[in-house]
Amino acid sequence: MMKKINLLFLLGLFSVNAIGQTNTYLRLYASMGLQLNNSDNDFATNLSSNFSPFQLGAGSNYKFGKFLIGTEFYNSNGKVKNNQYQIDYQEFTSTVYIGYDLLKSSNILLEPNIGFFMTNGQSIKYELENQITQTYKVDQIGISPSITLTKFNHSNLSTALKIGCNIPLDQTWKNGIDDSPTAFSANQIIPFIQLNIGGRIKLKKKSTSPDGASL
């Protein structure tokens, strides 16, 4: 999974360098939010599978004209518990995305995005009375459509609301010890909502001398 994440990171860097001369600005942001888990993640317990892990992460994007390309990552953590069982859930997700600004304003942006994501998730089930622990894990890739509303102030600081979902291609949880498939399924669609806070750095385009050399 780490090889996939490193490859994703390198692809993002290559894309950023390829469009570097035409960017209008670089945006950096921190993100926080919630995602909705509603599936067979109760793992044969009497716990509710409806819980909302908390997301915390960061991202960046380059905007050139009306288009943008970006990367982001976040960690998600959640817990559900009663007097018999406890399930701890954690996940690391990285995404590369492209988007388009629908508005003409330079300070208010409405951007539909489509991304490609990779997720490494883990759930640990505790039987509290018998002191038994079982670990499950899932590695997923898929697509991530979303829409982001961003507002910049006069200091180029930004606040954004992002709503979307991750759609994984594989939903099978595996045994954490031997990677054997289990009868449990992860979410087919994972909705999320994020609050992003950051700012933008305006970039100057490279000028060209009369003889064609870059300055």
N, C-alpha and C positions, 0 to 999 in steps of 0.2 A: 504493500500500500504506500509506503514511503517513497518508493521509486516512482509511483504514479503521481504523487504530490510534487516531487521534485521536477518531473517532466512538465507538469502543469505550470509550475512556477517559471521554468525556463521558457515555455511557450509564451507566457504572459510578458516576460521581459523582451523577448524577440519582437512581439507585436508592438510593444511600446517604442522600442528603438526604431522600428520600421516606419512609424508615423511621426517620429519626433520633430521633423522639420515643419510639419503643418499643424501642430497642436496650437490651440488658442490658450488653454490653461491646463494645469494639473490640479486635481482635487484630491485631498487626503481626508480621511474621516475615521472616527471611531463609531462602532455600532453596538446597540443593545436591543434586545427584543425577546419575543416569545414565539415558539412554534407549537403547533397542535399535534399531539400524538393520540391517535385513536385507531387501534388495531388489535391484533391478537398478542400484544406485548405483555399480557398478564401472566404468561408462562405457567398455565395450569394452576393459578392461585385464585383466591377469591377477591383479589384486588381489582379496582377499576383500572382499565387501560386508558382512560381519559385523563391525561395530565399534560401540562405545558412546560417543557424544559425552557430554561432561561438561556438566551444567547448573549455572548459577549465576544466582540471581534473588532476587526479593522479592515479598511479597504482603500483603494485608490482608483482613479480613472483619469484618462486623458480625453478632453473634448476638443474636437477639430471641426469647425463649422457646426453642423447640426448633429454630427455623429460623435459617439464616444466608445471607448473600449476600456475595460477595467478588470481588476482582480479584487477578490475579498476572501477573507477566511473568518471563521468564528468557532468557538467552543460552545456546546450546549450541555447543560446539566439539569437533571430533574430527579425527583424522588417521590415514590408513593409507598405508603406504609399503613399497616393496621397491627393488631396485637399478635398476629400469626406470621405475617410475611412482610418483607420489605424488598423493593426493587429500586436500585440505583441505576440511572441511565446517564451515559456521557457520550459525546460525539465530537469529532473534529471534521469540519467541512471546509473545502476550498473551492472557489468558483472563478471561472473566467467568463466574462460577459461582454456583449456589445449592445448598444442602444441608440436611440434617436430622440432628439428633443422636438416635441410637437409645438412648442410655443415660440413666439418671436422675441419675448422679453429676454434680456441678458441676466436678470436677477431672479426670475422665477422660471423654473424648468419643470416640464412634465415629460418624463422619459420612460417609454416602454423598453424593456430589456429582455434579451434571451441569453441564457448562459448554459455552460457545461460544468457540472459539479462532480466532485468526488467526496465521499463520506466514509469515515471509519467510525463505527458505532459499537458500543459495548453496554450490555445490561448485566447486572449482578443480582441474582435472586437469593435472598436470605430466608431460610426457614428458622424463625427465631426460637421456637420451642425446642427443636431438635438440633439447633446450631449447625445446620447444613447450608453450604454455599454452592451455587451453580452459576457459571459464567457463560454468557452467550455473546456472540459478536456478529457483525454484519459489515461487509465492504460493498459500497454501492457507487455506481456512476449513473448519470442521468442528465436530464435537462431541467432548467430552472427559469421559467418565465416570471417576470415581475414588472411592476411599474413604480416609479419613484417621483415624488413631488419634492422639489428642492427650492429653498428660499435663501438668497444671499443678502447680507446687509452691506452698508457702505464700507465696512472694513474687510469685505470679502470673506467673512465668516459665514458658515452655512448650517442650516437645520433642514433635515430631510425626513420624510416618512416614506418607507418602502413596504409594499405589500406584494407577496408572491407565493410561490409554492415550488417545492422540489419534487420531481417525478422520477423515481429510481427505476432502473431497468430490471433489477433483481430485488425481491423482498424477503428472501429466505434467511432466517437466523441460523447460525451455525454454532455447534458446540464449541465452547471456548478452549477445550483441551485438545481435541483432535481434528477440529474443523469439519466434522461430519454434519450434514444437513439435519435440521430438526423439523418438526411439524409446525413450527411457529412462523408467522409471517409478519414482516415489518409493514409500515405504511405504504400503500400504493401512491398516495398523494400526501405531501407534508406541507400544509399551509404555514406561513410565517408572517410576522409583522415586525418591522425594525424602526427604531429611531436612530438616525445618523447625525452626528455633530462633527463639523470639521471646518475646512476652509479651502480656498483655491489660490494657486500661484499662477499669475498670468505669465505666459511665455512669449518671448519676442521671436518673430520669424527671422530666419537668417536672410540677410540682405545680400545682393549680388552686385559685384563691380561691373563696369562696362565690358571688361574682357571676359566675363563669365565666371570669375573666381568668387567663391563664397567669402564674405567678410565676417 
